Amino acid sequence: MKVFLRTATICIVIAFAYTRAGYSRDNNVISAELDSIIQNCLPEGTDISVYVWDLDGDSAMYAYRENVLNRPASTMKLLTSYSALKSLGSDYSFQTTLKTDGILENDGTLSGNLYLVGGLDPQLMEADLHSLVSDMKNCGITRINGNILADVSIMDSIYWGSGWAWDDTPNSFQPYISPLIVHGGYIGISVIPGQKGLPPTVNTYPQSDYYKVVNLARTKDESLGMLSIKRDWLNNKNTITISGNATKATSTDLNIYDSDNFTLTLFSEYVGQEGIEFEGTGWGTCPAQSVTLASVRHTLREVLKEALKESVNLNAEAMFLQAARSKSHAQTNFNNAAKYTTRLLRLNVKRCPTFNIADGSGLSMYDYIPARLFVEVLRLFYQEPEMYEIIYESLPIAGYDGTLKGRMGGKTTSGRIHAKTGTVTGACTLSGYARDADGRNMAFCIMNSGAIKMAASRRVQDAICNILCQ
């Protein structure tokens, strides 16, 4: 404990010493300060890669092991964002569409099937499904002599990326990816204690008959042990079991198996609630000769912003998969998307370093990226004003919002660091833009490998950013 505190103290002293002493801020001084951080402050057993680029002078400021391959964690979303903006364009919208191959009779009967066509929209919510049902009613449909069919044909059936950890499920950050995925592919569960000895109140959202809730918990019954909220994920079941002792209000989110089936079920339930009868539900590819009844859209800008600010994996994977499909319009999958993004980066990054991409969010254990590639992509953004504006405002801002809301809130760094965080066991990363007190703009990447206790690695990152912003 004493060693840990001493290291943290050294790190803070180094970060602020030059400011107090009034040293000149040329690159040699900055390099010396960063060298001191690396030599004195790294958590034991870890290594680091650091690369800093002066965007205004278009020259390297600092480099340390910048070509070493590291797991990027969620900083991978920067590369995915570049692929999406470059391939789809800033005006692109993800779309979920309601179509039919039938004929609407004068009495309001639709003779034919109704198709809910998925477009990989990660922002699709229950309100959007209600909106589609409302638009369908406004078309005059009161009965369907046919089925409600889900069309998920734009993607294959592999719902997880290569190298994803199987036991990350049923966490909500690892949804079952599908072209039709509502509410982020997860359900919210809250447990509220009641009278002692009686079952607590359990609320779920969105409500549906698709999953089952078994409440075995009791309020303030210590003999039952700790409260547990689990889904039977090992058997691919959507049975939620609450057990144990409920002592205080508790909430959690769990992913739901077969997310496209969940979306179809929820939509058909909403149709039924409006009194519209139909024959059944199922799966099918919408015929080319069909009529569009309604659609809901969410822009790439809002999808990208959520992916970067709050590090939402689903949003990143939606961009990753749809970008690959944008040119060929063929069925998309993780393998093709990885190849497409790799080709795009090698085509646009000069003197492109060695790297490996397996997914769009950084969940994969097969993602290996050097710090230099991130900085090169940040340079590409900076050179295209429209793309730079979107990325700069979408990144978490130190001391203000997103995953940096609680970090670097001091006078030197607050508001001057716009950067993407990344955290998985064994890797702690940070990459983005820094601006110093004189207005100089920099792109940087810090990749701490071997990190287990993230707080120590984040202190090193924060100290480096403090030096850059002085």
C-alpha positions in Angstrom: 0.0 0.0 0.0 2.9 2.4 0.8 4.5 1.7 -2.5 1.2 2.3 -4.3 0.7 5.7 -2.6 4.3 6.7 -3.2 4.0 6.0 -6.9 0.8 7.9 -7.2 2.3 10.9 -5.4 5.4 10.9 -7.7 3.0 10.8 -10.7 1.1 13.9 -9.5 4.3 15.8 -8.6 5.8 15.2 -12.0 2.6 16.3 -13.8 2.5 19.7 -12.0 6.2 20.4 -11.3 7.0 22.1 -14.5 4.0 24.4 -14.4 4.9 25.6 -11.0 8.5 26.2 -12.0 7.6 28.1 -15.2 9.5 25.9 -17.6 9.3 26.5 -21.3 6.8 24.3 -23.1 8.9 23.2 -26.1 8.7 19.6 -27.2 12.0 18.6 -25.5 10.6 19.6 -22.1 7.3 17.8 -22.8 9.2 14.7 -23.8 11.3 14.8 -20.6 8.1 15.1 -18.5 6.5 12.2 -20.3 9.6 10.1 -19.9 9.5 10.7 -16.2 5.9 9.6 -16.0 6.7 6.3 -17.8 9.8 5.7 -15.8 8.3 6.4 -12.4 4.5 5.9 -12.5 3.6 2.7 -14.4 1.7 0.2 -12.3 3.8 -2.8 -11.5 3.6 -5.5 -14.2 2.2 -3.3 -16.9 3.7 -1.7 -20.1 2.7 1.3 -22.0 2.6 2.8 -25.6 2.3 6.5 -26.1 2.1 8.5 -29.3 1.4 12.3 -29.5 1.1 14.3 -32.7 1.1 18.1 -33.1 -1.9 18.6 -35.4 -1.2 22.3 -36.2 2.5 21.7 -37.0 1.7 18.3 -38.5 4.6 16.6 -36.8 5.3 14.0 -34.1 5.7 15.4 -30.5 6.4 12.2 -28.6 6.7 8.5 -29.4 7.2 5.5 -27.0 6.6 2.0 -28.3 4.0 3.4 -30.7 4.1 0.5 -33.1 3.6 -2.2 -30.4 0.3 -4.1 -30.8 -2.1 -3.8 -27.9 -5.7 -4.7 -27.1 -7.6 -1.5 -27.8 -10.7 -2.2 -25.8 -13.3 0.5 -26.6 -11.0 2.8 -28.3 -11.6 0.5 -31.2 -14.8 2.5 -31.7 -12.7 5.4 -33.1 -11.7 3.2 -36.0 -15.3 2.0 -36.5 -16.5 5.6 -36.5 -14.0 6.4 -39.3 -15.2 3.5 -41.3 -18.9 4.5 -40.8 -18.4 8.2 -41.7 -16.2 7.4 -44.6 -18.5 4.7 -46.0 -22.1 5.7 -45.0 -21.7 9.5 -44.9 -22.7 11.9 -42.2 -26.3 12.1 -43.5 -27.0 8.4 -43.3 -29.9 7.0 -41.2 -30.5 3.6 -39.8 -34.0 2.5 -40.7 -36.6 0.0 -39.6 -39.4 -0.4 -42.2 -42.9 -1.8 -42.2 -43.9 -3.3 -45.6 -46.5 -5.5 -47.2 -47.0 -7.7 -50.2 -50.7 -7.7 -49.8 -53.7 -5.6 -50.9 -55.7 -3.4 -48.6 -59.5 -4.0 -49.0 -62.1 -1.4 -48.5 -63.2 -2.9 -45.2 -59.7 -2.4 -43.8 -58.5 -6.0 -44.3 -55.0 -6.5 -45.5 -54.9 -9.6 -47.6 -51.2 -10.6 -47.5 -48.3 -10.6 -45.1 -46.9 -7.7 -43.1 -43.0 -7.5 -43.0 -41.0 -5.8 -40.2 -37.7 -5.2 -42.0 -34.7 -4.8 -39.9 -32.0 -2.3 -40.8 -29.5 -2.8 -37.9 -30.8 0.3 -36.0 -29.2 0.1 -32.5 -31.5 3.0 -31.3 -34.8 1.2 -32.0 -37.0 1.5 -29.0 -40.5 0.6 -27.9 -41.8 4.0 -28.8 -40.6 3.4 -32.4 -42.6 0.1 -32.6 -45.7 1.9 -31.3 -45.1 4.5 -33.9 -45.1 1.8 -36.7 -48.3 0.3 -35.3 -49.9 3.8 -35.2 -48.9 4.5 -38.8 -50.3 1.1 -39.9 -53.6 2.0 -38.3 -53.6 5.4 -40.0 -53.3 3.5 -43.3 -56.7 2.0 -42.5 -55.6 -1.5 -41.6 -58.0 -3.2 -39.1 -57.3 -6.9 -39.8 -54.5 -8.9 -41.5 -55.3 -12.0 -43.5 -51.8 -13.1 -43.3 -48.7 -13.2 -40.9 -46.5 -10.7 -39.4 -43.0 -11.7 -40.6 -39.6 -10.4 -39.4 -37.1 -9.8 -42.2 -33.5 -10.0 -40.9 -31.9 -11.0 -44.2 -29.3 -8.2 -44.3 -27.2 -10.1 -41.8 -26.2 -13.7 -41.2 -27.2 -15.6 -38.0 -23.9 -15.2 -36.1 -24.9 -12.8 -33.3 -21.5 -12.4 -31.6 -18.2 -11.2 -32.9 -15.2 -13.4 -33.2 -13.2 -13.6 -30.0 -16.0 -12.4 -27.7 -15.9 -13.8 -24.2 -18.7 -16.4 -23.8 -19.2 -15.6 -20.2 -19.7 -11.9 -20.7 -23.4 -12.8 -21.3 -25.9 -12.1 -19.8 -24.4 -8.6 -19.3 -26.3 -5.9 -21.2 -23.1 -4.6 -22.8 -22.9 -7.9 -24.9 -26.3 -8.1 -26.7 -27.2 -10.7 -29.3 -26.7 -8.6 -32.4 -29.5 -8.6 -35.0 -30.9 -6.4 -37.7 -34.0 -6.2 -35.5 -33.0 -5.4 -31.9 -35.2 -3.3 -29.7 -34.2 -1.6 -26.4 -30.6 -2.3 -26.9 -31.2 -6.1 -26.8 -31.7 -6.1 -23.0 -34.4 -5.8 -20.4 -34.3 -3.7 -17.2 -35.2 -5.3 -13.9 -35.9 -3.5 -10.6 -36.5 -5.2 -7.2 -38.3 -3.1 -4.5 -38.5 -4.5 -1.0 -42.0 -4.7 0.6 -43.2 -6.0 4.0 -40.8 -8.1 5.9 -41.0 -11.8 5.0 -43.1 -11.1 1.8 -41.9 -11.2 -1.8 -40.5 -7.9 -3.1 -42.1 -6.1 -6.0 -40.4 -6.9 -9.3 -40.7 -4.5 -12.3 -39.4 -5.2 -15.8 -39.0 -3.0 -18.9 -40.1 -3.4 -21.6 -42.9 -5.7 -20.5 -43.6 -8.7 -22.7 -44.8 -12.3 -22.5 -41.5 -13.2 -24.3 -39.7 -13.8 -21.1 -40.7 -15.2 -17.7 -40.0 -13.9 -14.2 -39.7 -16.2 -11.3 -39.7 -14.3 -7.9 -38.3 -16.4 -5.1 -36.9 -13.5 -3.1 -38.2 -12.3 0.3 -38.0 -9.0 2.0 -35.5 -8.8 4.9 -35.1 -12.5 5.3 -31.4 -13.0 6.2 -31.6 -16.8 6.0 -31.9 -16.5 2.2 -28.5 -14.9 1.6 -27.7 -12.1 -0.8 -30.1 -11.0 -3.5 -29.6 -12.6 -6.9 -31.0 -11.6 -10.3 -30.1 -14.1 -13.0 -31.2 -15.2 -16.5 -30.8 -18.9 -17.5 -28.2 -18.0 -20.1 -26.4 -21.3 -20.1 -29.5 -23.0 -21.6 -30.3 -20.0 -23.8 -33.5 -19.4 -21.9 -35.2 -16.1 -21.1 -36.3 -17.1 -17.6 -35.4 -14.4 -15.0 -35.0 -15.7 -11.5 -34.9 -13.4 -8.5 -33.9 -15.0 -5.2 -32.4 -14.2 -1.9 -32.8 -11.4 0.6 -34.2 -8.1 -0.6 -33.0 -5.3 1.7 -33.0 -2.3 -0.6 -34.1 -1.2 -4.0 -31.9 -2.9 -6.6 -31.9 -2.7 -10.4 -29.9 -4.3 -13.2 -30.0 -4.9 -16.9 -29.7 -8.3 -18.6 -29.4 -9.1 -22.2 -32.1 -11.2 -23.8 -31.6 -14.3 -25.9 -32.8 -14.2 -29.5 -33.2 -10.5 -29.6 -34.8 -10.4 -33.1 -37.5 -12.8 -31.9 -38.0 -10.6 -28.9 -38.5 -7.6 -31.2 -41.0 -9.4 -33.4 -42.9 -10.6 -30.3 -43.1 -7.1 -28.8 -44.2 -5.6 -32.1 -47.0 -8.3 -32.6 -48.1 -7.7 -29.0 -48.5 -4.0 -29.7 -50.4 -4.8 -32.9 -52.8 -7.1 -30.8 -53.2 -4.4 -28.2 -54.7 -2.1 -30.9 -57.3 -4.8 -31.7 -55.8 -5.7 -35.0 -56.1 -9.4 -35.7 -53.5 -11.4 -37.6 -52.9 -15.1 -38.3 -49.5 -15.6 -36.8 -45.8 -14.5 -36.7 -42.7 -15.9 -38.4 -39.7 -15.1 -40.5 -39.4 -14.2 -44.2 -37.6 -12.1 -46.7 -39.8 -9.2 -48.0 -40.4 -9.5 -51.7 -39.0 -6.8 -54.0 -42.5 -6.0 -55.2 -43.8 -4.7 -51.9 -45.3 -1.5 -50.5 -43.8 0.6 -47.7 -46.3 1.5 -45.1 -44.1 3.2 -42.5 -40.6 3.5 -41.3 -38.6 4.9 -38.3 -35.1 6.3 -38.6 -32.1 7.2 -36.4 -29.2 9.2 -37.8 -25.7 8.0 -37.9 -24.7 11.1 -35.9 -26.8 10.1 -32.9 -25.8 6.5 -33.2 -22.1 7.5 -33.3 -22.4 9.9 -30.5 -23.9 7.3 -28.2 -21.2 4.8 -29.2 -18.4 7.2 -28.3 -19.8 9.2 -25.4 -21.3 6.3 -23.5 -19.2 3.5 -25.1 -22.3 1.5 -26.3 -21.1 -1.7 -28.0 -24.3 -2.3 -29.9 -24.0 1.1 -31.6 -20.4 0.4 -32.6 -21.2 -3.0 -34.1 -24.2 -1.6 -36.0 -21.9 0.9 -37.7 -19.2 -1.7 -38.2 -21.6 -4.1 -40.0 -23.6 -1.6 -42.0 -20.4 0.2 -43.3 -19.3 -3.1 -44.8 -22.7 -3.6 -46.4 -22.9 -0.1 -47.8 -20.9 -0.7 -51.0 -21.9 -4.2 -52.0 -25.4 -4.5 -50.4 -24.6 -8.1 -49.8 -25.5 -9.9 -46.5 -23.2 -8.5 -43.9 -21.4 -10.4 -41.1 -18.6 -9.8 -38.6 -15.9 -11.5 -40.8 -16.7 -9.4 -43.9 -17.0 -6.2 -41.8 -13.5 -6.8 -40.3 -12.0 -7.4 -43.8 -13.7 -4.3 -45.1 -12.6 -2.0 -42.3 -9.0 -3.4 -42.6 -8.9 -2.6 -46.3 -10.4 0.9 -45.8 -7.7 1.8 -43.2 -4.9 0.4 -45.3 -6.1 2.4 -48.2 -6.3 5.7 -46.4 -3.6 5.6 -43.8 -0.1 6.3 -45.2 2.7 4.1 -44.0 0.0 2.0 -42.3 1.3 -0.1 -39.4 0.5 -3.8 -38.7 -2.8 -4.3 -37.0 -5.7 -6.8 -36.6 -9.4 -6.1 -36.4 -12.1 -8.7 -35.4 -15.0 -6.5 -34.4 -16.2 -2.9 -34.2 -16.5 -2.4 -30.4 -13.3 -3.8 -29.0 -14.9 -6.6 -27.1 -12.9 -9.2 -29.1 -9.8 -10.7 -27.7 -8.4 -10.8 -31.3 -8.3 -7.0 -31.7 -4.7 -5.8 -31.7 -3.9 -2.2 -32.7 -0.8 0.0 -32.2 -1.1 3.5 -30.8 0.2 5.0 -34.0 -2.8 3.8 -36.0 -5.2 5.6 -33.7 -3.3 8.8 -34.0 -3.1 8.4 -37.8 -6.9 8.1 -37.9 -7.4 11.1 -35.6 -5.2 13.0 -38.1 -7.5 11.9 -40.9 -10.5 13.2 -39.0 -8.7 16.5 -38.3 -8.0 17.0 -42.0 -11.7 16.7 -43.0 -13.6 19.5 -41.1 -17.1 18.0 -41.3 -15.9 14.6 -39.9 -13.7 16.3 -37.3 -16.6 18.4 -36.0 -18.8 15.3 -35.6 -16.0 13.3 -33.9 -14.8 16.1 -31.6 -18.2 16.8 -30.3 -19.1 13.1 -29.9 -16.1 12.2 -27.8 -16.3 12.2 -24.0 -15.1 15.6 -22.7 -12.9 15.6 -19.6 -14.7 16.8 -16.5 -18.0 17.2 -18.4 -19.7 14.2 -19.9 -19.6 10.6 -21.1 -17.0 8.2 -19.7 -14.8 11.1 -18.8 -17.3 13.0 -16.7 -15.6 12.0 -13.5 -12.0 12.4 -14.7 -9.6 15.2 -15.3 -11.9 17.9 -14.0 -9.1 20.2 -12.9 -8.4 23.6 -14.4 -5.6 22.3 -16.7 -7.5 19.5 -18.4 -11.2 20.2 -18.0 -12.8 20.7 -21.4 -9.5 20.4 -23.1 -9.4 16.6 -23.5 -11.9 15.0 -25.9 -11.0 11.3 -25.9 -12.3 7.8 -26.1 -11.8 5.5 -23.1 -11.2 1.8 -23.3 -11.3 -0.8 -20.5 -11.1 -4.6 -20.5 -9.2 -6.9 -18.2 -5.6 -6.5 -19.1 -5.9 -3.3 -21.1 -6.7 0.4 -20.2 -6.6 2.8 -23.1 -7.3 6.5 -23.9 -7.1 8.1 -27.3 -8.3 11.4 -28.7 -7.6 15.1 -28.8 -5.8 17.5 -26.4 -5.6 21.3 -26.5 -3.0 23.2 -24.5 -3.4 26.6 -22.8 -2.0 28.3 -26.0 -4.6 26.6 -28.2 -2.2 24.1 -29.8 -4.2 21.0 -31.0 -2.8 17.5 -30.5 -3.9 13.9 -31.2 -2.7 11.3 -28.7 -3.0 7.6 -27.8 -2.1 6.0 -24.5 -2.3 2.2 -24.3 -1.5 0.6 -20.9 -1.3 -3.2 -21.4 -1.3 -5.7 -18.5 -3.6 -3.4 -16.5 -5.7 -5.2 -13.9 -6.5 -2.4 -11.4 -7.7 0.3 -13.7 -7.5 3.2 -11.3 -3.6 3.2 -11.3 -3.5 3.1 -15.1 -6.0 5.9 -15.4 -3.9 8.1 -13.0 -1.0 7.7 -15.5 -3.2 8.6 -18.4 -4.5 11.6 -16.5 -1.0 12.8 -15.6 0.1 12.5 -19.3 -2.9 14.5 -20.4 -2.2 17.1 -17.7 1.3 17.6 -19.2 -0.1 17.9 -22.7 -2.6 20.5 -21.7 -0.4 22.8 -19.6 
